[in-house]
């Protein structure tokens, strides 16, 4: 595998509350470098073109950039990619912060989230494992309080 890349995605299914690792082959990682490239490969290569963006079959992708989790200045970037509910085509946002470094430290280069939960949940990542946990106790809290409660 190329340096700085684990070659692992975390497949999260909110409908079944299952999380599973998904191994990427080295050829795919080299051909579709970074979050945007890999996101295009997944969105256009694995999702049916007529999939409703708000259906459980649609995906929400959080994919680390090529320098995420390294010492490269400003390298902790991620692409957040989905099929836009407004236009029905590609939608992407580029975000920074410590998220991708933490994601990589858990052994994953990205998250592929699909499905629909019947109740509020959150994803707990730690040391290469993932778990979908109930989040009813967070419902109605603002972002500051939610962050505080989750850190505890």
Secondary structure, DSSP 4 states (H G I P E B T S, - for coil): --TT---EEEEEETTTTEEEEEEPPHHHHHHS-HHHHHHHHHHHHHS-TT--TTSTTSEEEEEE-TTTTSSSTT--EEEEEEE-TTTSSEEEEEEESSHHHHHHHTT-SEEEEES--SS-EEEEEETTEEEEEE-GGGTT--HHHHHHHHH-
